[in-house]
Amino acid sequence: MDDRIWRNLSIGLGVICALLIGVAGALMFVGHRSSSPDSSAGPDSSAIGAVSASPAIKTTGPSSSGSLAVSPSSTPVPSANPAQNVKPATVVFNGLTLDAEKDKSGTARTFTFTSYGNDPLSFAVTKTSPGASTRMCISVDGGAAKCTVGNLPSNSKARGDAGAQNNWKVTFVGYGTSKPTVDVTLTWPTSAAKVTMSHGRLLGTSSSEGLNGFTATFKPRAEGALNVQSSWSDGAADVDMTLADVTTPPSVKVDNRQYQAVAFVNPPYTYNVDSTKTYQLKLRNLAASKHLDLTVQISFP
């Protein structure tokens, strides 16, 4: 056969072999890519199914508008109007012995309470020991005090602001070197009677009764609970709380409680009282020890 024919045949066979080898290589490359994971691919459909199958969790809280849904049971209850049922409340602190204002260790007996409206109030020493003199000072809402000195100082012209609550402070101290034993009578308009006496005395049985606790007489304006809270300085004491009906003589003891080794009345004293009766409340230190600076808060209907 002619050399040119063999040469052309060899070239053709070489070309065919090269084409066959290239096709085989391409097929191997494509197969390799299809069997390899693609890092840019998303999660598999089975994973999506697992997420969507999780149970929904319901929560309570602000709505999408930002406001809380309010159920009928959570409707706010209107607060008590202090203008309702305003009547004059009266309390008398009986047989209270005062310190002398010139006594360097003495303090004035201080009474604080809140009135409502501009009905008149009355503050007075209604009974005193012979020849004694008392200084009484009155201030309202933190203003300057107005003082009166005398055997039986009184003020029945005080008035609060109309349509408002007013905070009163009334102090009593013996004038000069005088140490009188007095009855202090306080009357003020309020819907909820509450009075606090501070800088009292709880000197024990070795002292006069006027320096051992307090005696308070009052008449409830409605039926309800009497509440008494009291504390004192200088440690624990054994104290006695007595409530008597003094509507008509002779007085009748209606309740008596003793508190052992306490620095305050614990729990607070409570007793349901009758609006047709007048009551007298007493606190006494049963020991001879001296406990000073007595504070008492009395609330009654």
Secondary structure in CASP SS format (residue, H / E / C, confidence):
PFRMAT SS
TARGET T0000
AUTHOR 0000-0000-0000
METHOD secondary structure of the structure
MODEL  1
M C 1.00
D C 1.00
D H 1.00
R H 1.00
I H 1.00
W H 1.00
R H 1.00
N H 1.00
L H 1.00
S H 1.00
I H 1.00
G H 1.00
L H 1.00
G H 1.00
V H 1.00
I H 1.00
C H 1.00
A H 1.00
L H 1.00
L H 1.00
I H 1.00
G H 1.00
V H 1.00
A H 1.00
G H 1.00
A H 1.00
L H 1.00
M H 1.00
F H 1.00
V H 1.00
G H 1.00
H H 1.00
R H 1.00
S H 1.00
S C 1.00
S C 1.00
P C 1.00
D C 1.00
S C 1.00
S C 1.00
A C 1.00
G C 1.00
P C 1.00
D C 1.00
S H 1.00
S H 1.00
A H 1.00
I H 1.00
G H 1.00
A H 1.00
V H 1.00
S H 1.00
A C 1.00
S C 1.00
P C 1.00
A C 1.00
I C 1.00
K C 1.00
T C 1.00
T C 1.00
G C 1.00
P C 1.00
S C 1.00
S C 1.00
S C 1.00
G C 1.00
S C 1.00
L C 1.00
A C 1.00
V C 1.00
S C 1.00
P H 1.00
S H 1.00
S H 1.00
T C 1.00
P C 1.00
V C 1.00
P C 1.00
S C 1.00
A C 1.00
N C 1.00
P C 1.00
A C 1.00
Q C 1.00
N C 1.00
V C 1.00
K E 1.00
P E 1.00
A E 1.00
T E 1.00
V E 1.00
V E 1.00
F E 1.00
N E 1.00
G E 1.00
L E 1.00
T E 1.00
L C 1.00
D C 1.00
A E 1.00
E C 1.00
K C 1.00
D C 1.00
K C 1.00
S C 1.00
G C 1.00
T C 1.00
A C 1.00
R E 1.00
T E 1.00
F E 1.00
T E 1.00
F E 1.00
T E 1.00
S E 1.00
Y E 1.00
G C 1.00
N C 1.00
D C 1.00
P E 1.00
L E 1.00
S E 1.00
F E 1.00
A E 1.00
V E 1.00
T E 1.00
K E 1.00
T E 1.00
S C 1.00
P C 1.00
G C 1.00
A C 1.00
S C 1.00
T E 1.00
R E 1.00
M E 1.00
C E 1.00
I E 1.00
S E 1.00
V E 1.00
D C 1.00
G C 1.00
G C 1.00
A C 1.00
A C 1.00
K E 1.00
C E 1.00
T E 1.00
V E 1.00
G E 1.00
N C 1.00
L C 1.00
P C 1.00
S E 1.00
N E 1.00
S E 1.00
K E 1.00
A E 1.00
R E 1.00
G C 1.00
D C 1.00
A C 1.00
G C 1.00
A C 1.00
Q E 1.00
N E 1.00
N E 1.00
W E 1.00
K E 1.00
V E 1.00
T E 1.00
F E 1.00
V E 1.00
G E 1.00
Y C 1.00
G C 1.00
T C 1.00
S C 1.00
K C 1.00
P C 1.00
T E 1.00
V E 1.00
D E 1.00
V E 1.00
T E 1.00
L E 1.00
T E 1.00
W E 1.00
P E 1.00
T E 1.00
S C 1.00
A C 1.00
A E 1.00
K E 1.00
V E 1.00
T E 1.00
M E 1.00
S E 1.00
H E 1.00
G E 1.00
R E 1.00
L E 1.00
L C 1.00
G C 1.00
T C 1.00
S C 1.00
S C 1.00
S C 1.00
E H 1.00
G H 1.00
L H 1.00
N E 1.00
G C 1.00
F E 1.00
T E 1.00
A E 1.00
T E 1.00
F E 1.00
K C 1.00
P C 1.00
R C 1.00
A C 1.00
E C 1.00
G E 1.00
A E 1.00
L E 1.00
N E 1.00
V E 1.00
Q E 1.00
S E 1.00
S E 1.00
W C 1.00
S C 1.00
D C 1.00
G C 1.00
A C 1.00
A E 1.00
D E 1.00
V E 1.00
D E 1.00
M E 1.00
T E 1.00
L E 1.00
A E 1.00
D E 1.00
V C 1.00
T C 1.00
T C 1.00
P C 1.00
P C 1.00
S C 1.00
V E 1.00
K E 1.00
V E 1.00
D E 1.00
N E 1.00
R E 1.00
Q E 1.00
Y E 1.00
Q E 1.00
A E 1.00
V E 1.00
A C 1.00
F E 1.00
V C 1.00
N C 1.00
P C 1.00
P C 1.00
Y E 1.00
T E 1.00
Y E 1.00
N E 1.00
V E 1.00
D C 1.00
S C 1.00
T C 1.00
K C 1.00
T C 1.00
Y E 1.00
Q E 1.00
L E 1.00
K E 1.00
L E 1.00
R E 1.00
N E 1.00
L C 1.00
A C 1.00
A C 1.00
S C 1.00
K C 1.00
H E 1.00
L E 1.00
D E 1.00
L E 1.00
T E 1.00
V E 1.00
Q E 1.00
I E 1.00
S E 1.00
F E 1.00
P C 1.00
END
